């Protein structure tokens, strides 16, 4: 995993950058959080790639290319 602060390629399972000490796991959490959206019908948090809402069943791809 590349460090966002110093660009060092670290081991995939590393928690902190070997060069600068940046928390690499925080970067993973942020990346995952960036992939979360909300259902436009009921407001449930959903993954960006979800096709249907798990709570209300609305088709989330309706109207998308």
PDB file of N, CA, C and O in Angstrom:
ATOM      1  N   UNK A   1       0.847  -1.178   0.000  1.00  0.00           N
ATOM      2  CA  UNK A   1       0.000   0.000   0.000  1.00  0.00           C
ATOM      3  C   UNK A   1       0.890   1.237   0.000  1.00  0.00           C
ATOM      4  O   UNK A   1       1.826   1.336   0.794  1.00  0.00           O
ATOM      5  N   UNK A   2       0.597   2.174  -0.887  1.00  0.00           N
ATOM      6  CA  UNK A   2       1.378   3.406  -0.969  1.00  0.00           C
ATOM      7  C   UNK A   2       0.916   4.389   0.101  1.00  0.00           C
ATOM      8  O   UNK A   2      -0.280   4.573   0.327  1.00  0.00           O
ATOM      9  N   UNK A   3       1.890   5.012   0.749  1.00  0.00           N
ATOM     10  CA  UNK A   3       1.595   6.011   1.773  1.00  0.00           C
ATOM     11  C   UNK A   3       1.116   7.291   1.102  1.00  0.00           C
ATOM     12  O   UNK A   3       1.731   7.755   0.143  1.00  0.00           O
ATOM     13  N   UNK A   4       0.032   7.860   1.594  1.00  0.00           N
ATOM     14  CA  UNK A   4      -0.512   9.091   1.030  1.00  0.00           C
ATOM     15  C   UNK A   4       0.369  10.296   1.363  1.00  0.00           C
ATOM     16  O   UNK A   4       0.316  11.310   0.667  1.00  0.00           O
ATOM     17  N   UNK A   5       1.178  10.193   2.421  1.00  0.00           N
ATOM     18  CA  UNK A   5       2.018  11.317   2.832  1.00  0.00           C
ATOM     19  C   UNK A   5       3.362  11.365   2.117  1.00  0.00           C
ATOM     20  O   UNK A   5       3.790  12.427   1.665  1.00  0.00           O
ATOM     21  N   UNK A   6       4.038  10.203   2.013  1.00  0.00           N
ATOM     22  CA  UNK A   6       5.398  10.204   1.462  1.00  0.00           C
ATOM     23  C   UNK A   6       5.566   9.309   0.237  1.00  0.00           C
ATOM     24  O   UNK A   6       6.653   9.260  -0.339  1.00  0.00           O
ATOM     25  N   UNK A   7       4.527   8.610  -0.165  1.00  0.00           N
ATOM     26  CA  UNK A   7       4.501   7.748  -1.364  1.00  0.00           C
ATOM     27  C   UNK A   7       5.312   6.466  -1.255  1.00  0.00           C
ATOM     28  O   UNK A   7       5.471   5.764  -2.254  1.00  0.00           O
ATOM     29  N   UNK A   8       5.824   6.141  -0.085  1.00  0.00           N
ATOM     30  CA  UNK A   8       6.557   4.886   0.078  1.00  0.00           C
ATOM     31  C   UNK A   8       5.602   3.714  -0.092  1.00  0.00           C
ATOM     32  O   UNK A   8       4.497   3.727   0.450  1.00  0.00           O
ATOM     33  N   UNK A   9       6.023   2.700  -0.844  1.00  0.00           N
ATOM     34  CA  UNK A   9       5.215   1.485  -0.979  1.00  0.00           C
ATOM     35  C   UNK A   9       5.490   0.622   0.252  1.00  0.00           C
ATOM     36  O   UNK A   9       6.611   0.150   0.446  1.00  0.00           O
ATOM     37  N   UNK A  10       4.476   0.417   1.074  1.00  0.00           N
ATOM     38  CA  UNK A  10       4.576  -0.377   2.295  1.00  0.00           C
ATOM     39  C   UNK A  10       4.002  -1.766   2.060  1.00  0.00           C
ATOM     40  O   UNK A  10       3.343  -2.014   1.051  1.00  0.00           O
ATOM     41  N   UNK A  11       4.258  -2.666   2.999  1.00  0.00           N
ATOM     42  CA  UNK A  11       3.657  -3.992   2.931  1.00  0.00           C
ATOM     43  C   UNK A  11       2.141  -3.843   3.008  1.00  0.00           C
ATOM     44  O   UNK A  11       1.635  -2.932   3.663  1.00  0.00           O
ATOM     45  N   UNK A  12       1.427  -4.728   2.344  1.00  0.00           N
ATOM     46  CA  UNK A  12      -0.030  -4.617   2.260  1.00  0.00           C
ATOM     47  C   UNK A  12      -0.709  -4.616   3.626  1.00  0.00           C
ATOM     48  O   UNK A  12      -1.720  -3.938   3.809  1.00  0.00           O
ATOM     49  N   UNK A  13      -0.170  -5.363   4.582  1.00  0.00           N
ATOM     50  CA  UNK A  13      -0.796  -5.479   5.904  1.00  0.00           C
ATOM     51  C   UNK A  13      -0.266  -4.456   6.911  1.00  0.00           C
ATOM     52  O   UNK A  13      -0.673  -4.480   8.073  1.00  0.00           O
ATOM     53  N   UNK A  14       0.628  -3.560   6.494  1.00  0.00           N
ATOM     54  CA  UNK A  14       1.212  -2.576   7.412  1.00  0.00           C
ATOM     55  C   UNK A  14       0.137  -1.621   7.928  1.00  0.00           C
ATOM     56  O   UNK A  14      -0.755  -1.206   7.188  1.00  0.00           O
ATOM     57  N   UNK A  15       0.242  -1.285   9.209  1.00  0.00           N
ATOM     58  CA  UNK A  15      -0.696  -0.328   9.791  1.00  0.00           C
ATOM     59  C   UNK A  15      -0.160   1.094   9.710  1.00  0.00           C
ATOM     60  O   UNK A  15      -0.928   2.052   9.623  1.00  0.00           O
ATOM     61  N   UNK A  16       1.180   1.225   9.738  1.00  0.00           N
ATOM     62  CA  UNK A  16       1.813   2.538   9.697  1.00  0.00           C
ATOM     63  C   UNK A  16       2.911   2.538   8.644  1.00  0.00           C
ATOM     64  O   UNK A  16       3.528   1.503   8.392  1.00  0.00           O
ATOM     65  N   UNK A  17       3.158   3.675   8.036  1.00  0.00           N
ATOM     66  CA  UNK A  17       4.205   3.806   7.031  1.00  0.00           C
ATOM     67  C   UNK A  17       5.567   3.623   7.682  1.00  0.00           C
ATOM     68  O   UNK A  17       5.841   4.195   8.737  1.00  0.00           O
ATOM     69  N   UNK A  18       6.418   2.828   7.052  1.00  0.00           N
ATOM     70  CA  UNK A  18       7.753   2.552   7.581  1.00  0.00           C
ATOM     71  C   UNK A  18       8.654   3.786   7.511  1.00  0.00           C
ATOM     72  O   UNK A  18       9.624   3.871   8.264  1.00  0.00           O
ATOM     73  N   UNK A  19       8.363   4.732   6.639  1.00  0.00           N
ATOM     74  CA  UNK A  19       9.207   5.923   6.499  1.00  0.00           C
ATOM     75  C   UNK A  19       8.731   7.081   7.374  1.00  0.00           C
ATOM     76  O   UNK A  19       9.529   7.669   8.103  1.00  0.00           O
ATOM     77  N   UNK A  20       7.443   7.414   7.311  1.00  0.00           N
ATOM     78  CA  UNK A  20       6.972   8.635   7.978  1.00  0.00           C
ATOM     79  C   UNK A  20       5.994   8.398   9.126  1.00  0.00           C
ATOM     80  O   UNK A  20       5.672   9.327   9.866  1.00  0.00           O
ATOM     81  N   UNK A  21       5.517   7.159   9.281  1.00  0.00           N
ATOM     82  CA  UNK A  21       4.636   6.838  10.398  1.00  0.00           C
ATOM     83  C   UNK A  21       3.160   7.136  10.186  1.00  0.00           C
ATOM     84  O   UNK A  21       2.370   7.001  11.120  1.00  0.00           O
ATOM     85  N   UNK A  22       2.772   7.537   8.987  1.00  0.00           N
ATOM     86  CA  UNK A  22       1.360   7.812   8.700  1.00  0.00           C
ATOM     87  C   UNK A  22       0.518   6.556   8.925  1.00  0.00           C
ATOM     88  O   UNK A  22       0.927   5.455   8.555  1.00  0.00           O
ATOM     89  N   UNK A  23      -0.648   6.723   9.527  1.00  0.00           N
ATOM     90  CA  UNK A  23      -1.561   5.613   9.773  1.00  0.00           C
ATOM     91  C   UNK A  23      -2.182   5.184   8.445  1.00  0.00           C
ATOM     92  O   UNK A  23      -3.026   5.891   7.895  1.00  0.00           O
ATOM     93  N   UNK A  24      -1.766   4.031   7.931  1.00  0.00           N
ATOM     94  CA  UNK A  24      -2.257   3.534   6.645  1.00  0.00           C
ATOM     95  C   UNK A  24      -3.668   2.975   6.758  1.00  0.00           C
ATOM     96  O   UNK A  24      -4.406   2.971   5.772  1.00  0.00           O
ATOM     97  N   UNK A  25      -4.055   2.505   7.933  1.00  0.00           N
ATOM     98  CA  UNK A  25      -5.394   1.954   8.121  1.00  0.00           C
ATOM     99  C   UNK A  25      -6.442   3.058   8.087  1.00  0.00           C
ATOM    100  O   UNK A  25      -7.562   2.821   7.636  1.00  0.00           O
ATOM    101  N   UNK A  26      -6.108   4.249   8.550  1.00  0.00           N
ATOM    102  CA  UNK A  26      -7.038   5.379   8.486  1.00  0.00           C
ATOM    103  C   UNK A  26      -7.349   5.696   7.036  1.00  0.00           C
ATOM    104  O   UNK A  26      -8.482   6.039   6.696  1.00  0.00           O
ATOM    105  N   UNK A  27      -6.344   5.582   6.185  1.00  0.00           N
ATOM    106  CA  UNK A  27      -6.553   5.816   4.754  1.00  0.00           C
ATOM    107  C   UNK A  27      -7.548   4.813   4.192  1.00  0.00           C
ATOM    108  O   UNK A  27      -8.384   5.173   3.364  1.00  0.00           O
ATOM    109  N   UNK A  28      -7.470   3.563   4.629  1.00  0.00           N
ATOM    110  CA  UNK A  28      -8.410   2.542   4.162  1.00  0.00           C
ATOM    111  C   UNK A  28      -9.829   2.875   4.594  1.00  0.00           C
ATOM    112  O   UNK A  28     -10.763   2.774   3.799  1.00  0.00           O
ATOM    113  N   UNK A  29      -9.993   3.273   5.854  1.00  0.00           N
ATOM    114  CA  UNK A  29     -11.324   3.621   6.347  1.00  0.00           C
ATOM    115  C   UNK A  29     -11.897   4.790   5.556  1.00  0.00           C
ATOM    116  O   UNK A  29     -13.078   4.785   5.207  1.00  0.00           O
ATOM    117  N   UNK A  30     -11.068   5.788   5.273  1.00  0.00           N
ATOM    118  CA  UNK A  30     -11.530   6.948   4.519  1.00  0.00           C
ATOM    119  C   UNK A  30     -11.944   6.545   3.116  1.00  0.00           C
ATOM    120  O   UNK A  30     -12.952   7.030   2.602  1.00  0.00           O
ATOM    121  N   UNK A  31     -11.176   5.664   2.493  1.00  0.00           N
ATOM    122  CA  UNK A  31     -11.512   5.205   1.144  1.00  0.00           C
ATOM    123  C   UNK A  31     -12.846   4.484   1.135  1.00  0.00           C
ATOM    124  O   UNK A  31     -13.645   4.658   0.215  1.00  0.00           O
ATOM    125  N   UNK A  32     -13.086   3.683   2.144  1.00  0.00           N
ATOM    126  CA  UNK A  32     -14.358   2.966   2.233  1.00  0.00           C
ATOM    127  C   UNK A  32     -15.493   3.943   2.484  1.00  0.00           C
ATOM    128  O   UNK A  32     -16.557   3.822   1.877  1.00  0.00           O
ATOM    129  N   UNK A  33     -15.285   4.906   3.365  1.00  0.00           N
ATOM    130  CA  UNK A  33     -16.329   5.884   3.647  1.00  0.00           C
ATOM    131  C   UNK A  33     -16.674   6.698   2.412  1.00  0.00           C
ATOM    132  O   UNK A  33     -17.825   7.100   2.238  1.00  0.00           O
ATOM    133  N   UNK A  34     -15.685   6.949   1.546  1.00  0.00           N
ATOM    134  CA  UNK A  34     -15.933   7.689   0.315  1.00  0.00           C
ATOM    135  C   UNK A  34     -16.836   6.923  -0.640  1.00  0.00           C
ATOM    136  O   UNK A  34     -17.409   7.516  -1.555  1.00  0.00           O
ATOM    137  N   UNK A  35     -16.971   5.635  -0.447  1.00  0.00           N
ATOM    138  CA  UNK A  35     -17.775   4.807  -1.329  1.00  0.00           C
ATOM    139  C   UNK A  35     -19.195   4.612  -0.805  1.00  0.00           C
ATOM    140  O   UNK A  35     -19.947   3.799  -1.343  1.00  0.00           O
ATOM    141  N   UNK A  36     -19.560   5.332   0.217  1.00  0.00           N
ATOM    142  CA  UNK A  36     -20.883   5.182   0.816  1.00  0.00           C
ATOM    143  C   UNK A  36     -21.780   6.338   0.388  1.00  0.00           C
ATOM    144  O   UNK A  36     -21.378   7.501   0.429  1.00  0.00           O
ATOM    145  N   UNK A  37     -22.986   6.003  -0.018  1.00  0.00           N
ATOM    146  CA  UNK A  37     -23.992   6.991  -0.409  1.00  0.00           C
ATOM    147  C   UNK A  37     -25.254   6.750   0.410  1.00  0.00           C
ATOM    148  O   UNK A  37     -25.270   5.931   1.329  1.00  0.00           O
ATOM    149  N   UNK A  38     -26.289   7.463   0.065  1.00  0.00           N
ATOM    150  CA  UNK A  38     -27.569   7.315   0.742  1.00  0.00           C
ATOM    151  C   UNK A  38     -28.664   7.064  -0.285  1.00  0.00           C
ATOM    152  O   UNK A  38     -28.636   7.617  -1.384  1.00  0.00           O
ATOM    153  N   UNK A  39     -29.626   6.226   0.082  1.00  0.00           N
ATOM    154  CA  UNK A  39     -30.778   5.956  -0.775  1.00  0.00           C
ATOM    155  C   UNK A  39     -31.589   7.243  -0.917  1.00  0.00           C
ATOM    156  O   UNK A  39     -31.892   7.901   0.078  1.00  0.00           O
ATOM    157  N   UNK A  40     -31.941   7.601  -2.155  1.00  0.00           N
ATOM    158  CA  UNK A  40     -32.710   8.824  -2.383  1.00  0.00           C
ATOM    159  C   UNK A  40     -34.162   8.687  -1.949  1.00  0.00           C
ATOM    160  O   UNK A  40     -34.879   9.684  -1.865  1.00  0.00           O
ATOM    161  N   UNK A  41     -34.604   7.459  -1.672  1.00  0.00           N
ATOM    162  CA  UNK A  41     -35.988   7.236  -1.280  1.00  0.00           C
ATOM    163  C   UNK A  41     -36.179   7.231   0.238  1.00  0.00           C
ATOM    164  O   UNK A  41     -37.066   7.903   0.764  1.00  0.00           O
ATOM    165  N   UNK A  42     -35.326   6.456   0.942  1.00  0.00           N
ATOM    166  CA  UNK A  42     -35.529   6.299   2.392  1.00  0.00           C
ATOM    167  C   UNK A  42     -34.375   6.824   3.246  1.00  0.00           C
ATOM    168  O   UNK A  42     -34.515   6.932   4.464  1.00  0.00           O
ATOM    169  N   UNK A  43     -33.228   7.154   2.622  1.00  0.00           N
ATOM    170  CA  UNK A  43     -32.111   7.719   3.369  1.00  0.00           C
ATOM    171  C   UNK A  43     -31.137   6.715   3.955  1.00  0.00           C
ATOM    172  O   UNK A  43     -30.197   7.116   4.642  1.00  0.00           O
ATOM    173  N   UNK A  44     -31.325   5.424   3.711  1.00  0.00           N
ATOM    174  CA  UNK A  44     -30.416   4.401   4.230  1.00  0.00           C
ATOM    175  C   UNK A  44     -29.033   4.567   3.621  1.00  0.00           C
ATOM    176  O   UNK A  44     -28.907   4.848   2.429  1.00  0.00           O
ATOM    177  N   UNK A  45     -27.983   4.394   4.442  1.00  0.00           N
ATOM    178  CA  UNK A  45     -26.618   4.411   3.913  1.00  0.00           C
ATOM    179  C   UNK A  45     -26.412   3.172   3.058  1.00  0.00           C
ATOM    180  O   UNK A  45     -26.729   2.058   3.477  1.00  0.00           O
ATOM    181  N   UNK A  46     -25.880   3.371   1.856  1.00  0.00           N
ATOM    182  CA  UNK A  46     -25.659   2.270   0.919  1.00  0.00           C
ATOM    183  C   UNK A  46     -24.302   2.447   0.244  1.00  0.00           C
ATOM    184  O   UNK A  46     -23.771   3.556   0.193  1.00  0.00           O
ATOM    185  N   UNK A  47     -23.743   1.357  -0.272  1.00  0.00           N
ATOM    186  CA  UNK A  47     -22.504   1.426  -1.039  1.00  0.00           C
ATOM    187  C   UNK A  47     -22.779   2.083  -2.385  1.00  0.00           C
ATOM    188  O   UNK A  47     -23.874   1.946  -2.932  1.00  0.00           O
ATOM    189  N   UNK A  48     -21.790   2.795  -2.922  1.00  0.00           N
ATOM    190  CA  UNK A  48     -21.961   3.474  -4.208  1.00  0.00           C
ATOM    191  C   UNK A  48     -22.357   2.532  -5.328  1.00  0.00           C
ATOM    192  O   UNK A  48     -23.065   2.931  -6.252  1.00  0.00           O
ATOM    193  N   UNK A  49     -21.907   1.282  -5.257  1.00  0.00           N
ATOM    194  CA  UNK A  49     -22.192   0.346  -6.346  1.00  0.00           C
ATOM    195  C   UNK A  49     -23.468  -0.466  -6.124  1.00  0.00           C
ATOM    196  O   UNK A  49     -23.749  -1.389  -6.889  1.00  0.00           O
ATOM    197  N   UNK A  50     -24.243  -0.136  -5.089  1.00  0.00           N
ATOM    198  CA  UNK A  50     -25.497  -0.852  -4.828  1.00  0.00           C
ATOM    199  C   UNK A  50     -26.495  -0.570  -5.948  1.00  0.00           C
ATOM    200  O   UNK A  50     -26.614   0.560  -6.421  1.00  0.00           O
ATOM    201  N   UNK A  51     -27.201  -1.604  -6.356  1.00  0.00           N
ATOM    202  CA  UNK A  51     -28.212  -1.451  -7.414  1.00  0.00           C
ATOM    203  C   UNK A  51     -29.608  -1.256  -6.838  1.00  0.00           C
ATOM    204  O   UNK A  51     -30.457  -0.614  -7.456  1.00  0.00           O
ATOM    205  N   UNK A  52     -29.844  -1.812  -5.653  1.00  0.00           N
ATOM    206  CA  UNK A  52     -31.136  -1.698  -4.982  1.00  0.00           C
ATOM    207  C   UNK A  52     -30.899  -1.369  -3.518  1.00  0.00           C
ATOM    208  O   UNK A  52     -29.894  -1.789  -2.944  1.00  0.00           O
ATOM    209  N   UNK A  53     -31.807  -0.629  -2.911  1.00  0.00           N
ATOM    210  CA  UNK A  53     -31.727  -0.318  -1.489  1.00  0.00           C
ATOM    211  C   UNK A  53     -32.129  -1.542  -0.684  1.00  0.00           C
ATOM    212  O   UNK A  53     -33.134  -2.184  -0.992  1.00  0.00           O
ATOM    213  N   UNK A  54     -31.367  -1.870   0.330  1.00  0.00           N
ATOM    214  CA  UNK A  54     -31.653  -3.021   1.169  1.00  0.00           C
ATOM    215  C   UNK A  54     -32.823  -2.808   2.109  1.00  0.00           C
ATOM    216  O   UNK A  54     -33.355  -3.778   2.649  1.00  0.00           O
ATOM    217  N   UNK A  55     -33.241  -1.568   2.323  1.00  0.00           N
ATOM    218  CA  UNK A  55     -34.351  -1.290   3.232  1.00  0.00           C
ATOM    219  C   UNK A  55     -35.680  -1.128   2.497  1.00  0.00           C
ATOM    220  O   UNK A  55     -36.670  -1.762   2.863  1.00  0.00           O
ATOM    221  N   UNK A  56     -35.712  -0.294   1.474  1.00  0.00           N
ATOM    222  CA  UNK A  56     -36.990  -0.028   0.798  1.00  0.00           C
ATOM    223  C   UNK A  56     -37.102  -0.695  -0.568  1.00  0.00           C
ATOM    224  O   UNK A  56     -38.181  -0.720  -1.159  1.00  0.00           O
ATOM    225  N   UNK A  57     -35.991  -1.236  -1.075  1.00  0.00           N
ATOM    226  CA  UNK A  57     -36.019  -1.977  -2.329  1.00  0.00           C
ATOM    227  C   UNK A  57     -36.024  -1.140  -3.596  1.00  0.00           C
ATOM    228  O   UNK A  57     -36.129  -1.692  -4.691  1.00  0.00           O
ATOM    229  N   UNK A  58     -35.914   0.178  -3.477  1.00  0.00           N
ATOM    230  CA  UNK A  58     -35.942   1.030  -4.662  1.00  0.00           C
ATOM    231  C   UNK A  58     -34.752   0.708  -5.576  1.00  0.00           C
ATOM    232  O   UNK A  58     -33.657   0.401  -5.106  1.00  0.00           O
ATOM    233  N   UNK A  59     -34.991   0.784  -6.883  1.00  0.00           N
ATOM    234  CA  UNK A  59     -33.946   0.566  -7.877  1.00  0.00           C
ATOM    235  C   UNK A  59     -33.081   1.824  -7.924  1.00  0.00           C
ATOM    236  O   UNK A  59     -33.545   2.885  -8.340  1.00  0.00           O
ATOM    237  N   UNK A  60     -31.821   1.703  -7.496  1.00  0.00           N
ATOM    238  CA  UNK A  60     -30.934   2.855  -7.415  1.00  0.00           C
ATOM    239  C   UNK A  60     -30.292   3.197  -8.749  1.00  0.00           C
ATOM    240  O   UNK A  60     -29.674   4.253  -8.881  1.00  0.00           O
ATOM    241  N   UNK A  61     -30.427   2.324  -9.740  1.00  0.00           N
ATOM    242  CA  UNK A  61     -29.824   2.571 -11.048  1.00  0.00           C
ATOM    243  C   UNK A  61     -30.828   3.170 -12.027  1.00  0.00           C
ATOM    244  O   UNK A  61     -30.467   3.494 -13.158  1.00  0.00           O
ATOM    245  N   UNK A  62     -32.069   3.318 -11.610  1.00  0.00           N
ATOM    246  CA  UNK A  62     -33.107   3.873 -12.488  1.00  0.00           C
ATOM    247  C   UNK A  62     -32.695   5.258 -12.976  1.00  0.00           C
ATOM    248  O   UNK A  62     -32.404   6.151 -12.181  1.00  0.00           O
ATOM    249  N   UNK A  63     -32.677   5.417 -14.284  1.00  0.00           N
ATOM    250  CA  UNK A  63     -32.335   6.706 -14.862  1.00  0.00           C
ATOM    251  C   UNK A  63     -30.852   6.907 -15.097  1.00  0.00           C
ATOM    252  O   UNK A  63     -30.451   7.929 -15.652  1.00  0.00           O
ATOM    253  N   UNK A  64     -30.025   5.949 -14.684  1.00  0.00           N
ATOM    254  CA  UNK A  64     -28.592   6.057 -14.919  1.00  0.00           C
ATOM    255  C   UNK A  64     -28.236   5.356 -16.211  1.00  0.00           C
ATOM    256  O   UNK A  64     -28.893   4.383 -16.584  1.00  0.00           O
ATOM    257  N   UNK A  65     -27.201   5.829 -16.910  1.00  0.00           N
ATOM    258  CA  UNK A  65     -26.803   5.177 -18.170  1.00  0.00           C
ATOM    259  C   UNK A  65     -26.280   3.776 -17.944  1.00  0.00           C
ATOM    260  O   UNK A  65     -25.906   3.095 -18.899  1.00  0.00           O
TER     261      UNK A  65
END
